[in-house]
């Protein structure tokens, strides 16, 4: 397993797309902190970029990498190696590589300009989002045999989590505006890791007052130690459950 993970990590870290992703994050993060007169404003601008770019690159690159490694995976399957070991090695290699790219591109500037609890929270959220969308990409690649269909699915999933989910929530709030749905929003937010990440960082930045009554409810729950760690646990489940399902499918899949 260690040899497979090492091979995957070295192969990915030498990939031009991952290098470009790292340099892009580094350039954007440094530019934001240098242009903003207050580091807090810089974090707020950086948050919007992280919540869009990190999930998109992780889910798309991971899916394409798995599809392009089909021959390598088939070769490993023909060896006396457990299928679960192969898939976990791919997940670990992809996750470690993308996390390293994220921490170099975003983590280092944050440590230089904003080494606060908010900065560390943003770094942690970025790492969790990386793990989640690598896991979702792996699940999609395992279920969709056709590469074009699989890539189409991962793009649709990214669009759903990044854009469509918020539109659906606004539609529900508008249609049922006469009912007190603010408390229900706490549970609904757990259905989208991107929204959950946004809430956690905004609460640490103490801008939840701008969100009105709903922001006060989020603060009462997620602002506590119990709520914070509950949110982290939900995000870890978002990374574990797709991986667990893909493991079960991969064990029975006819390659």
GUPAKE-588857 format. One record per residue (C-alpha): residue number from 1; residue in one letter; z, x, y negated. Coordinates in nm, 4 decimals, decimal comma. Example, Ala and Ser with C-alpha at 12.3 -4.5 7.8 and 13.67 -1.06 7.14 Angstrom:
2
<1; A; <0,7800; 1,2300; 0,4500>>
<2; S; <0,7140; 1,3670; 0,1060>>
END
This chain:
255
<1; X; <0,0000; 0,0000; 0,0000>>
<2; X; <0,0841; 0,2831; -0,2407>>
<3; X; <-0,2570; 0,4432; -0,1866>>
<4; X; <-0,4384; 0,1165; -0,2602>>
<5; X; <-0,2320; 0,0565; -0,5754>>
<6; X; <-0,2920; 0,4135; -0,6938>>
<7; X; <-0,6662; 0,3821; -0,6365>>
<8; X; <-0,6858; 0,0487; -0,8229>>
<9; X; <-0,4790; 0,1743; -1,1190>>
<10; X; <-0,6830; 0,4944; -1,1583>>
<11; X; <-1,0091; 0,3019; -1,1240>>
<12; X; <-0,9095; 0,0428; -1,3857>>
<13; X; <-0,7600; 0,2860; -1,6378>>
<14; X; <-1,0885; 0,4771; -1,6374>>
<15; X; <-1,2836; 0,1564; -1,6991>>
<16; X; <-1,4523; 0,1491; -2,0406>>
<17; X; <-1,3576; -0,2149; -2,0950>>
<18; X; <-0,9864; -0,1405; -2,0489>>
<19; X; <-1,0105; 0,1638; -2,2752>>
<20; X; <-1,1898; -0,0485; -2,5357>>
<21; X; <-0,9252; -0,3216; -2,4983>>
<22; X; <-0,6489; -0,0660; -2,5586>>
<23; X; <-0,8201; 0,0856; -2,8629>>
<24; X; <-0,8956; -0,2613; -3,0028>>
<25; X; <-0,5311; -0,3679; -2,9782>>
<26; X; <-0,4187; -0,0361; -3,1272>>
<27; X; <-0,6601; -0,0613; -3,4204>>
<28; X; <-0,5773; -0,4275; -3,4913>>
<29; X; <-0,2000; -0,3730; -3,4694>>
<30; X; <-0,2011; -0,0669; -3,6940>>
<31; X; <-0,4288; -0,2425; -3,9447>>
<32; X; <-0,2048; -0,5502; -3,9596>>
<33; X; <0,1136; -0,3505; -4,0168>>
<34; X; <-0,0517; -0,1326; -4,2815>>
<35; X; <-0,2083; -0,4248; -4,4688>>
<36; X; <0,0975; -0,6514; -4,4760>>
<37; X; <0,3661; -0,5669; -4,7298>>
<38; X; <0,6336; -0,7124; -4,4974>>
<39; X; <0,6548; -0,6215; -4,1295>>
<40; X; <0,7658; -0,9783; -4,0459>>
<41; X; <0,4360; -1,1133; -4,1778>>
<42; X; <0,2617; -0,8480; -3,9722>>
<43; X; <0,4354; -0,9699; -3,6569>>
<44; X; <0,3323; -1,3279; -3,7321>>
<45; X; <-0,0317; -1,2268; -3,7714>>
<46; X; <-0,0126; -1,0090; -3,4611>>
<47; X; <0,1364; -1,2951; -3,2589>>
<48; X; <-0,1703; -1,5129; -3,3148>>
<49; X; <-0,3985; -1,2323; -3,1945>>
<50; X; <-0,1856; -1,1548; -2,8885>>
<51; X; <-0,1762; -1,5202; -2,7800>>
<52; X; <-0,5571; -1,5364; -2,7849>>
<53; X; <-0,6821; -1,1891; -2,6908>>
<54; X; <-0,4345; -1,0878; -2,4181>>
<55; X; <-0,4803; -1,3984; -2,1971>>
<56; X; <-0,8601; -1,3920; -2,2425>>
<57; X; <-0,9059; -1,0247; -2,1541>>
<58; X; <-0,6565; -1,0318; -1,8665>>
<59; X; <-0,7933; -1,3421; -1,6939>>
<60; X; <-1,1601; -1,2535; -1,7451>>
<61; X; <-1,1401; -0,8825; -1,6613>>
<62; X; <-0,9165; -0,9381; -1,3578>>
<63; X; <-1,1473; -1,2033; -1,2112>>
<64; X; <-1,4587; -0,9895; -1,2630>>
<65; X; <-1,2848; -0,6846; -1,1135>>
<66; X; <-1,1846; -0,8768; -0,7991>>
<67; X; <-1,5387; -1,0123; -0,7541>>
<68; X; <-1,6879; -0,6657; -0,8036>>
<69; X; <-1,4413; -0,5269; -0,5454>>
<70; X; <-1,5477; -0,7675; -0,2699>>
<71; X; <-1,7012; -0,4922; -0,0568>>
<72; X; <-1,3921; -0,2744; -0,0984>>
<73; X; <-1,1673; -0,5690; -0,0032>>
<74; X; <-1,3808; -0,6444; 0,3052>>
<75; X; <-1,3529; -0,2803; 0,4075>>
<76; X; <-0,9735; -0,2957; 0,3760>>
<77; X; <-0,9598; -0,6208; 0,5738>>
<78; X; <-1,1436; -0,4515; 0,8613>>
<79; X; <-0,8653; -0,1923; 0,8754>>
<80; X; <-0,5241; -0,2521; 1,0395>>
<81; X; <-0,3744; -0,3617; 0,7057>>
<82; X; <-0,2085; -0,6964; 0,6387>>
<83; X; <-0,4038; -0,9221; 0,4072>>
<84; X; <-0,0922; -0,9896; 0,2037>>
<85; X; <-0,0588; -0,6142; 0,1462>>
<86; X; <-0,4184; -0,5944; 0,0227>>
<87; X; <-0,3828; -0,8819; -0,2225>>
<88; X; <-0,0419; -0,7686; -0,3508>>
<89; X; <-0,1831; -0,4194; -0,4012>>
<90; X; <-0,4711; -0,5616; -0,6065>>
<91; X; <-0,2308; -0,7702; -0,8131>>
<92; X; <0,0065; -0,4777; -0,8708>>
<93; X; <-0,2758; -0,2403; -0,9631>>
<94; X; <-0,4326; -0,4882; -1,2065>>
<95; X; <-0,0974; -0,5858; -1,3591>>
<96; X; <0,0254; -0,2292; -1,4100>>
<97; X; <-0,3061; -0,1214; -1,5645>>
<98; X; <-0,3258; -0,4145; -1,8058>>
<99; X; <0,0427; -0,3840; -1,8985>>
<100; X; <-0,0028; -0,0124; -1,9736>>
<101; X; <-0,3066; -0,0928; -2,1903>>
<102; X; <-0,1101; -0,3598; -2,3778>>
<103; X; <0,1969; -0,1408; -2,4329>>
<104; X; <-0,0145; 0,1485; -2,5619>>
<105; X; <-0,2243; -0,0727; -2,7875>>
<106; X; <0,0536; -0,2960; -2,9208>>
<107; X; <0,3891; -0,1630; -2,8028>>
<108; X; <0,3691; 0,1785; -2,9706>>
<109; X; <0,2863; 0,0389; -3,3202>>
<110; X; <0,5611; -0,2238; -3,2845>>
<111; X; <0,8122; 0,0484; -3,1967>>
<112; X; <0,6997; 0,2452; -3,5029>>
<113; X; <0,6923; -0,0391; -3,7590>>
<114; X; <0,9216; -0,3141; -3,6249>>
<115; X; <1,1711; -0,1865; -3,3613>>
<116; X; <1,3764; -0,5066; -3,3842>>
<117; X; <1,4746; -0,7797; -3,1419>>
<118; X; <1,1724; -0,9812; -3,2569>>
<119; X; <0,9415; -0,6872; -3,1881>>
<120; X; <1,0858; -0,6328; -2,8404>>
<121; X; <1,0567; -1,0077; -2,7718>>
<122; X; <0,6892; -0,9970; -2,8655>>
<123; X; <0,6333; -0,6995; -2,6361>>
<124; X; <0,8106; -0,8774; -2,3508>>
<125; X; <0,6084; -1,1937; -2,4098>>
<126; X; <0,2861; -0,9918; -2,4030>>
<127; X; <0,3821; -0,8309; -2,0727>>
<128; X; <0,4669; -1,1703; -1,9185>>
<129; X; <0,1393; -1,3210; -2,0399>>
<130; X; <-0,0445; -1,0284; -1,8840>>
<131; X; <0,1219; -1,0870; -1,5466>>
<132; X; <0,0606; -1,4631; -1,5661>>
<133; X; <-0,3097; -1,4463; -1,6402>>
<134; X; <-0,3756; -1,1696; -1,3902>>
<135; X; <-0,2098; -1,3951; -1,1323>>
<136; X; <-0,4177; -1,6973; -1,2394>>
<137; X; <-0,7359; -1,4874; -1,2264>>
<138; X; <-0,6504; -1,3720; -0,8752>>
<139; X; <-0,5944; -1,7318; -0,7649>>
<140; X; <-0,9299; -1,8393; -0,9090>>
<141; X; <-1,1144; -1,5467; -0,7473>>
<142; X; <-0,9615; -1,6250; -0,4086>>
<143; X; <-1,0532; -1,9938; -0,4204>>
<144; X; <-1,4011; -1,9678; -0,5768>>
<145; X; <-1,6345; -1,7673; -0,3549>>
<146; X; <-1,9234; -1,7714; -0,6033>>
<147; X; <-1,8808; -1,5221; -0,8885>>
<148; X; <-2,0519; -1,7330; -1,1564>>
<149; X; <-1,8438; -2,0376; -1,0622>>
<150; X; <-1,5218; -1,8335; -1,0603>>
<151; X; <-1,5875; -1,6805; -1,4035>>
<152; X; <-1,6699; -2,0262; -1,5363>>
<153; X; <-1,3368; -2,1541; -1,4053>>
<154; X; <-1,1345; -1,8712; -1,5656>>
<155; X; <-1,3019; -1,9319; -1,9028>>
<156; X; <-1,2227; -2,3037; -1,8766>>
<157; X; <-0,8616; -2,2255; -1,7842>>
<158; X; <-0,8286; -1,9952; -2,0844>>
<159; X; <-0,9766; -2,2624; -2,3114>>
<160; X; <-0,7336; -2,5174; -2,1688>>
<161; X; <-0,4230; -2,3032; -2,2180>>
<162; X; <-0,5291; -2,1665; -2,5595>>
<163; X; <-0,6906; -2,4693; -2,7251>>
<164; X; <-0,7202; -2,7905; -2,5240>>
<165; X; <-0,3513; -2,8162; -2,4297>>
<166; X; <-0,2419; -2,8260; -2,7943>>
<167; X; <-0,5090; -3,0884; -2,8652>>
<168; X; <-0,3800; -3,3051; -2,5810>>
<169; X; <-0,0225; -3,2730; -2,7073>>
<170; X; <-0,1263; -3,3748; -3,0593>>
<171; X; <-0,3156; -3,6719; -2,9136>>
<172; X; <-0,0087; -3,7836; -2,7147>>
<173; X; <0,2181; -3,7441; -3,0176>>
<174; X; <-0,0237; -3,9453; -3,2299>>
<175; X; <-0,0660; -4,2241; -2,9755>>
<176; X; <0,3086; -4,2537; -2,9095>>
<177; X; <0,4297; -4,1705; -3,2598>>
<178; X; <0,6654; -4,4702; -3,2527>>
<179; X; <0,8646; -4,3210; -2,9652>>
<180; X; <1,1102; -4,0280; -2,9895>>
<181; X; <0,9120; -3,7645; -2,7987>>
<182; X; <1,0615; -3,4567; -2,9664>>
<183; X; <1,3046; -3,3843; -2,6819>>
<184; X; <1,0296; -3,4410; -2,4257>>
<185; X; <0,8301; -3,1659; -2,6012>>
<186; X; <1,0810; -2,9115; -2,4681>>
<187; X; <0,9811; -2,9958; -2,1120>>
<188; X; <0,6118; -3,0328; -2,1904>>
<189; X; <0,6039; -2,6892; -2,3538>>
<190; X; <0,6956; -2,5383; -2,0160>>
<191; X; <0,3552; -2,6551; -1,8852>>
<192; X; <0,1797; -2,3942; -2,0999>>
<193; X; <0,2962; -2,0287; -2,0953>>
<194; X; <0,1107; -1,9551; -2,4200>>
<195; X; <0,2968; -2,2283; -2,6085>>
<196; X; <0,6221; -2,1164; -2,4515>>
<197; X; <0,5565; -1,7597; -2,5682>>
<198; X; <0,4808; -1,8782; -2,9203>>
<199; X; <0,8038; -2,0769; -2,9379>>
<200; X; <1,0177; -1,7857; -2,8159>>
<201; X; <0,8772; -1,5420; -3,0726>>
<202; X; <0,8853; -1,7905; -3,3631>>
<203; X; <1,2503; -1,8702; -3,2936>>
<204; X; <1,3350; -1,4992; -3,2986>>
<205; X; <1,1507; -1,4707; -3,6305>>
<206; X; <1,3663; -1,7552; -3,7692>>
<207; X; <1,0665; -1,9546; -3,8935>>
<208; X; <1,1454; -2,2587; -3,6792>>
<209; X; <1,2681; -2,4333; -3,9949>>
<210; X; <0,9009; -2,4673; -4,0898>>
<211; X; <0,8509; -2,6804; -3,7750>>
<212; X; <1,0791; -2,9589; -3,8984>>
<213; X; <1,2846; -3,1744; -3,6647>>
<214; X; <1,0926; -3,0570; -3,3587>>
<215; X; <1,1699; -2,6969; -3,4543>>
<216; X; <1,5389; -2,7849; -3,4747>>
<217; X; <1,5270; -2,9262; -3,1203>>
<218; X; <1,3491; -2,6158; -2,9925>>
<219; X; <1,6126; -2,4007; -3,1604>>
<220; X; <1,8973; -2,6020; -3,0076>>
<221; X; <1,7559; -2,5377; -2,6594>>
<222; X; <1,5516; -2,2158; -2,6633>>
<223; X; <1,7707; -2,0596; -2,9316>>
<224; X; <2,0649; -2,0424; -2,6907>>
<225; X; <2,1070; -1,7717; -2,4288>>
<226; X; <2,0667; -2,0319; -2,1545>>
<227; X; <1,7469; -2,1712; -2,3074>>
<228; X; <1,6005; -1,8255; -2,3676>>
<229; X; <1,6527; -1,7078; -2,0110>>
<230; X; <1,5384; -2,0437; -1,8773>>
<231; X; <1,2101; -1,9948; -2,0662>>
<232; X; <1,1753; -1,6423; -1,9222>>
<233; X; <1,2389; -1,7828; -1,5729>>
<234; X; <0,9681; -2,0482; -1,6250>>
<235; X; <0,7200; -1,7798; -1,7320>>
<236; X; <0,8052; -1,5711; -1,4257>>
<237; X; <0,7364; -1,8808; -1,2152>>
<238; X; <0,3998; -1,9085; -1,3864>>
<239; X; <0,3251; -1,5563; -1,2595>>
<240; X; <0,4751; -1,6035; -0,9111>>
<241; X; <0,3420; -1,9472; -0,8092>>
<242; X; <-0,0338; -1,8741; -0,8519>>
<243; X; <0,0186; -1,5429; -0,6696>>
<244; X; <0,2024; -1,7160; -0,3854>>
<245; X; <-0,0728; -1,9796; -0,3504>>
<246; X; <-0,3465; -1,7152; -0,3554>>
<247; X; <-0,1616; -1,5178; -0,0852>>
<248; X; <-0,1522; -1,8216; 0,1426>>
<249; X; <-0,5204; -1,8935; 0,0805>>
<250; X; <-0,6300; -1,5312; 0,1255>>
<251; X; <-0,4555; -1,5032; 0,4621>>
<252; X; <-0,6666; -1,7885; 0,6002>>
<253; X; <-0,9871; -1,7178; 0,4060>>
<254; X; <-1,3027; -1,6352; 0,6000>>
<255; X; <-1,4531; -1,3320; 0,4328>>
END
